[in-house]
């Protein structure tokens, strides 16, 4: 089972209501929000539909661990601490990231959306073109981890 990290790169201006609804269902309601989705035919269809506004790829355990450490939040916008992880019966962030990547399920106490910052150094290419055509949008495979490191 593959877990994709999706990051919304473009805002709301001029976006069709159906596309906005799809982005809300993918848990990326605002610019620079990130979310995890499982590789299913339904999710792939949604990713293709909103591909002009997001980028996605396969996330690694180390990148997910860094996201959870810096940007992971519990309900009520509280940071993840060692005490909170004991309540969830998880020993460390590494175990949590491996659990998420292994089973595709996040504990119900964690928020589904991660708020990221714009990438340090800026975007290297146009955010109006797809990744294969010299831009930042669309599927980028494992290169998503490099973008995430700059956005944490």
VEXGUVO-877505 format. One record per residue (C-alpha): residue in three letters; x, y, z. Coordinates in pm, whole numbers, plus 32768, in hexadecimal, padded with zeros to 4 digits. Example, Ala and Ser with C-alpha at 12.3 -4.5 7.8 and 13.67 -1.06 7.14 Angstrom:
VEXGUVO-877505
<atom><r>ALA</r><east>84CE</east><north>7E3E</north><up>830C</up></atom>
<atom><r>SER</r><east>8557</east><north>7F96</north><up>82CA</up></atom>
END
This chain:
VEXGUVO-877505
<atom><r>UNK</r><east>8000</east><north>8000</north><up>8000</up></atom>
<atom><r>UNK</r><east>808B</east><north>814F</north><up>7F9A</up></atom>
<atom><r>UNK</r><east>804F</east><north>828B</north><up>8061</up></atom>
<atom><r>UNK</r><east>8059</east><north>83D5</north><up>7FA2</up></atom>
<atom><r>UNK</r><east>80A6</east><north>8525</north><up>803C</up></atom>
<atom><r>UNK</r><east>7FE6</east><north>8636</north><up>7F88</up></atom>
<atom><r>UNK</r><east>8037</east><north>87A7</north><up>7FA2</up></atom>
<atom><r>UNK</r><east>7F59</east><north>88BD</north><up>7F23</up></atom>
<atom><r>UNK</r><east>8025</east><north>89C6</north><up>7E6D</up></atom>
<atom><r>UNK</r><east>7F20</east><north>8AB0</north><up>7DDB</up></atom>
<atom><r>UNK</r><east>7E0A</east><north>8B7D</north><up>7E79</up></atom>
<atom><r>UNK</r><east>7C92</east><north>8B9F</north><up>7E46</up></atom>
<atom><r>UNK</r><east>7C7F</east><north>8CAE</north><up>7D3D</up></atom>
<atom><r>UNK</r><east>7BC8</east><north>8C38</north><up>7C05</up></atom>
<atom><r>UNK</r><east>7BA1</east><north>8ACF</north><up>7C79</up></atom>
<atom><r>UNK</r><east>7A68</east><north>8A0F</north><up>7C18</up></atom>
<atom><r>UNK</r><east>7984</east><north>89AF</north><up>7D3D</up></atom>
<atom><r>UNK</r><east>79A7</east><north>883B</north><up>7CEC</up></atom>
<atom><r>UNK</r><east>7B22</east><north>8856</north><up>7D04</up></atom>
<atom><r>UNK</r><east>7B0A</east><north>8912</north><up>7E4F</up></atom>
<atom><r>UNK</r><east>7A28</east><north>8802</north><up>7ED7</up></atom>
<atom><r>UNK</r><east>7B1F</east><north>86F6</north><up>7E6A</up></atom>
<atom><r>UNK</r><east>7C40</east><north>87AD</north><up>7F10</up></atom>
<atom><r>UNK</r><east>7B76</east><north>87C8</north><up>8052</up></atom>
<atom><r>UNK</r><east>7B34</east><north>8651</north><up>8043</up></atom>
<atom><r>UNK</r><east>7CAC</east><north>8619</north><up>801E</up></atom>
<atom><r>UNK</r><east>7CE3</east><north>86F0</north><up>8158</up></atom>
<atom><r>UNK</r><east>7DA2</east><north>8807</north><up>80A9</up></atom>
<atom><r>UNK</r><east>7CB2</east><north>892F</north><up>80CC</up></atom>
<atom><r>UNK</r><east>7DBC</east><north>8A42</north><up>80C2</up></atom>
<atom><r>UNK</r><east>7EFE</east><north>8A93</north><up>800F</up></atom>
<atom><r>UNK</r><east>8033</east><north>89E1</north><up>809D</up></atom>
<atom><r>UNK</r><east>7F62</east><north>88DB</north><up>8153</up></atom>
<atom><r>UNK</r><east>7FD1</east><north>8770</north><up>8144</up></atom>
<atom><r>UNK</r><east>7F18</east><north>862B</north><up>817E</up></atom>
<atom><r>UNK</r><east>7F4D</east><north>84B4</north><up>8161</up></atom>
<atom><r>UNK</r><east>7E78</east><north>83D9</north><up>807D</up></atom>
<atom><r>UNK</r><east>7E7D</east><north>8268</north><up>802E</up></atom>
<atom><r>UNK</r><east>7EBA</east><north>81EF</north><up>7ECB</up></atom>
<atom><r>UNK</r><east>7D5B</east><north>8180</north><up>7E63</up></atom>
<atom><r>UNK</r><east>7CAD</east><north>81AB</north><up>7D11</up></atom>
<atom><r>UNK</r><east>7BBB</east><north>82A3</north><up>7DAD</up></atom>
<atom><r>UNK</r><east>7CCF</east><north>8379</north><up>7E41</up></atom>
<atom><r>UNK</r><east>7D9A</east><north>836B</north><up>7CFE</up></atom>
<atom><r>UNK</r><east>7C6B</east><north>83EF</north><up>7C41</up></atom>
<atom><r>UNK</r><east>7C4D</east><north>8511</north><up>7D36</up></atom>
<atom><r>UNK</r><east>7DC2</east><north>8559</north><up>7D17</up></atom>
<atom><r>UNK</r><east>7DA7</east><north>8565</north><up>7B9C</up></atom>
<atom><r>UNK</r><east>7C7B</east><north>864E</north><up>7BB4</up></atom>
<atom><r>UNK</r><east>7D32</east><north>874D</north><up>7C8D</up></atom>
<atom><r>UNK</r><east>7E8A</east><north>8717</north><up>7BF3</up></atom>
<atom><r>UNK</r><east>7E9C</east><north>8881</north><up>7B7C</up></atom>
<atom><r>UNK</r><east>7E9F</east><north>88FD</north><up>7CE5</up></atom>
<atom><r>UNK</r><east>7F64</east><north>87F7</north><up>7DAB</up></atom>
<atom><r>UNK</r><east>809E</east><north>8725</north><up>7DA0</up></atom>
<atom><r>UNK</r><east>80BF</east><north>85C6</north><up>7E2C</up></atom>
<atom><r>UNK</r><east>81AC</east><north>84A3</north><up>7E50</up></atom>
<atom><r>UNK</r><east>8218</east><north>837E</north><up>7F27</up></atom>
<atom><r>UNK</r><east>8284</east><north>83F1</north><up>8080</up></atom>
<atom><r>UNK</r><east>83A1</east><north>8348</north><up>813B</up></atom>
<atom><r>UNK</r><east>83A4</east><north>82ED</north><up>82A9</up></atom>
<atom><r>UNK</r><east>84AB</east><north>83F2</north><up>8300</up></atom>
<atom><r>UNK</r><east>83EC</east><north>850A</north><up>8253</up></atom>
<atom><r>UNK</r><east>82A9</east><north>84A7</north><up>82FC</up></atom>
<atom><r>UNK</r><east>8358</east><north>8499</north><up>844B</up></atom>
<atom><r>UNK</r><east>83DE</east><north>85FB</north><up>8414</up></atom>
<atom><r>UNK</r><east>8283</east><north>8679</north><up>83B1</up></atom>
<atom><r>UNK</r><east>81E5</east><north>85DD</north><up>84E6</up></atom>
<atom><r>UNK</r><east>82F3</east><north>8669</north><up>85CA</up></atom>
<atom><r>UNK</r><east>82E2</east><north>87CC</north><up>8549</up></atom>
<atom><r>UNK</r><east>8182</east><north>87F5</north><up>84BA</up></atom>
<atom><r>UNK</r><east>80B5</east><north>86D8</north><up>854E</up></atom>
<atom><r>UNK</r><east>7F98</east><north>874C</north><up>8629</up></atom>
<atom><r>UNK</r><east>7E92</east><north>86AB</north><up>8704</up></atom>
<atom><r>UNK</r><east>7D28</east><north>8717</north><up>8718</up></atom>
<atom><r>UNK</r><east>7D1C</east><north>886B</north><up>87BE</up></atom>
<atom><r>UNK</r><east>7E5C</east><north>88D2</north><up>8705</up></atom>
<atom><r>UNK</r><east>7F43</east><north>883C</north><up>880B</up></atom>
<atom><r>UNK</r><east>80A1</east><north>87C4</north><up>87B5</up></atom>
<atom><r>UNK</r><east>80F4</east><north>8652</north><up>87C1</up></atom>
<atom><r>UNK</r><east>81AF</east><north>8604</north><up>8903</up></atom>
<atom><r>UNK</r><east>8231</east><north>84C8</north><up>89A9</up></atom>
<atom><r>UNK</r><east>8108</east><north>84CA</north><up>8A99</up></atom>
<atom><r>UNK</r><east>8011</east><north>84E0</north><up>8979</up></atom>
<atom><r>UNK</r><east>80BC</east><north>83C0</north><up>88C6</up></atom>
<atom><r>UNK</r><east>809D</east><north>82E9</north><up>8A00</up></atom>
<atom><r>UNK</r><east>7F25</east><north>8329</north><up>89FA</up></atom>
<atom><r>UNK</r><east>7F20</east><north>82B2</north><up>888F</up></atom>
<atom><r>UNK</r><east>7FF2</east><north>8182</north><up>88F3</up></atom>
<atom><r>UNK</r><east>8114</east><north>81E9</north><up>8812</up></atom>
<atom><r>UNK</r><east>827A</east><north>81F5</north><up>8890</up></atom>
<atom><r>UNK</r><east>831B</east><north>82EB</north><up>879B</up></atom>
<atom><r>UNK</r><east>82E2</east><north>83BC</north><up>8664</up></atom>
<atom><r>UNK</r><east>83A2</east><north>82BA</north><up>859A</up></atom>
<atom><r>UNK</r><east>82A9</east><north>81AE</north><up>8606</up></atom>
<atom><r>UNK</r><east>8189</east><north>8295</north><up>85B0</up></atom>
<atom><r>UNK</r><east>8212</east><north>82DE</north><up>8454</up></atom>
<atom><r>UNK</r><east>8250</east><north>816B</north><up>8410</up></atom>
<atom><r>UNK</r><east>80F2</east><north>8117</north><up>848C</up></atom>
<atom><r>UNK</r><east>8059</east><north>8219</north><up>83A3</up></atom>
<atom><r>UNK</r><east>8128</east><north>81A7</north><up>8278</up></atom>
<atom><r>UNK</r><east>80EC</east><north>8037</north><up>82C4</up></atom>
<atom><r>UNK</r><east>7F76</east><north>803F</north><up>82F9</up></atom>
<atom><r>UNK</r><east>7F0B</east><north>8189</north><up>8266</up></atom>
<atom><r>UNK</r><east>7E4B</east><north>81E3</north><up>83A2</up></atom>
<atom><r>UNK</r><east>7E93</east><north>8311</north><up>8479</up></atom>
<atom><r>UNK</r><east>7E22</east><north>8313</north><up>85E3</up></atom>
<atom><r>UNK</r><east>7CD8</east><north>83C8</north><up>8608</up></atom>
<atom><r>UNK</r><east>7D6E</east><north>84CA</north><up>86F6</up></atom>
<atom><r>UNK</r><east>7E55</east><north>8556</north><up>85E6</up></atom>
<atom><r>UNK</r><east>7DE8</east><north>8666</north><up>84F7</up></atom>
<atom><r>UNK</r><east>7DE3</east><north>85FA</north><up>838D</up></atom>
<atom><r>UNK</r><east>7E6B</east><north>8740</north><up>8300</up></atom>
<atom><r>UNK</r><east>7FCD</east><north>87BF</north><up>8330</up></atom>
<atom><r>UNK</r><east>800C</east><north>8934</north><up>830A</up></atom>
<atom><r>UNK</r><east>8155</east><north>896B</north><up>8256</up></atom>
<atom><r>UNK</r><east>8219</east><north>8AA6</north><up>8204</up></atom>
<atom><r>UNK</r><east>827A</east><north>8B17</north><up>80A6</up></atom>
<atom><r>UNK</r><east>83BA</east><north>8A64</north><up>803B</up></atom>
<atom><r>UNK</r><east>8500</east><north>8B01</north><up>80A9</up></atom>
<atom><r>UNK</r><east>85B2</east><north>8B7F</north><up>7F75</up></atom>
<atom><r>UNK</r><east>8465</east><north>8B9E</north><up>7EC4</up></atom>
<atom><r>UNK</r><east>83DA</east><north>8AC7</north><up>7DB0</up></atom>
<atom><r>UNK</r><east>84E2</east><north>8A68</north><up>7CB2</up></atom>
<atom><r>UNK</r><east>83EE</east><north>8A58</north><up>7B91</up></atom>
<atom><r>UNK</r><east>829A</east><north>8AD8</north><up>7B28</up></atom>
<atom><r>UNK</r><east>8175</east><north>8A77</north><up>7C05</up></atom>
<atom><r>UNK</r><east>8092</east><north>8A85</north><up>7AD5</up></atom>
<atom><r>UNK</r><east>8130</east><north>895D</north><up>7A1C</up></atom>
<atom><r>UNK</r><east>813F</east><north>87EE</north><up>7A6F</up></atom>
<atom><r>UNK</r><east>8278</east><north>874F</north><up>7AFF</up></atom>
<atom><r>UNK</r><east>82D8</east><north>8693</north><up>79C4</up></atom>
<atom><r>UNK</r><east>82AF</east><north>87CC</north><up>78EE</up></atom>
<atom><r>UNK</r><east>839B</east><north>88A2</north><up>79BD</up></atom>
<atom><r>UNK</r><east>82AA</east><north>890D</north><up>7ACF</up></atom>
<atom><r>UNK</r><east>824F</east><north>88B9</north><up>7C34</up></atom>
<atom><r>UNK</r><east>80EF</east><north>8824</north><up>7C14</up></atom>
<atom><r>UNK</r><east>8078</east><north>86BD</north><up>7BF2</up></atom>
<atom><r>UNK</r><east>811B</east><north>8570</north><up>7C42</up></atom>
<atom><r>UNK</r><east>828A</east><north>8586</north><up>7CA2</up></atom>
<atom><r>UNK</r><east>82D2</east><north>8432</north><up>7D3E</up></atom>
<atom><r>UNK</r><east>83DD</east><north>8424</north><up>7E4A</up></atom>
<atom><r>UNK</r><east>844B</east><north>858A</north><up>7DFB</up></atom>
<atom><r>UNK</r><east>832D</east><north>85FB</north><up>7EDF</up></atom>
<atom><r>UNK</r><east>8414</east><north>85B7</north><up>8006</up></atom>
<atom><r>UNK</r><east>850A</east><north>86C3</north><up>7F95</up></atom>
<atom><r>UNK</r><east>83EF</east><north>87C3</north><up>7F7D</up></atom>
<atom><r>UNK</r><east>836D</east><north>875F</north><up>80D4</up></atom>
<atom><r>UNK</r><east>84C3</east><north>8796</north><up>8173</up></atom>
<atom><r>UNK</r><east>84C1</east><north>88FA</north><up>80F1</up></atom>
<atom><r>UNK</r><east>835A</east><north>8938</north><up>8165</up></atom>
<atom><r>UNK</r><east>836E</east><north>88B6</north><up>82CB</up></atom>
END
